[in-house]
């Protein structure tokens, strides 16, 4: 949930943001431009002097596999035109498994993006791997995007292989959900801009659903007066 200018929590009811404290201050005003995007007016000099923290909060569990979410913040001095990409959050994947693997055949960087097939039939897309796995005998982690609910890599000692790729190895223990859960609960990026307006665009692939994702912008950490723009 977002906070107002006094850092008082606000909730969404009936499609509108409602004060949870009758005594709180009015939040910074928002504008909707011709594209239907909600924009924050930073004022004529933008935020170059103090910077903003852009906060993405994930409240719900995703509902589909093989789905991604891309979050971008754009800025412009005009509401109708001139929007350019200012910052981009790391891509968020729906369901992931964190595997510990011993490399039997060394993996290579081009194995990222290929299918990792396990002996028990589990499959997933390699999204990242540790540098230790670039050496035979190295023990490191592989982060895999699950393709369906059965891709849990739950067989200790199973063989895993980068199909059509180079590396293969042995699973140490069983796959687990990464420490940040199915999706990150919160992500933060820093932004400074001389432009007057900022807006957010969210792109979900494959028509999936990430549920409620709140994007907030605050300069509370960089300004003596607490102020949170939402």
PyMOL commands that set and color helices and strands:
alter all, ss='L'
color gray80, all
select helices_A, chain A and resi 109-111+131-134+205-207+220-222
alter helices_A, ss='H'
color red, helices_A
select strands_A, chain A and resi 10-13+16-19+30-32+38-41+52-58+68-76+84-88+92-93+96-105+115-118+123-129+139-146+159-162+168-171+186-191+197-204+213-218+228-229
alter strands_A, ss='S'
color yellow, strands_A
deselect
rebuild
show_as cartoon
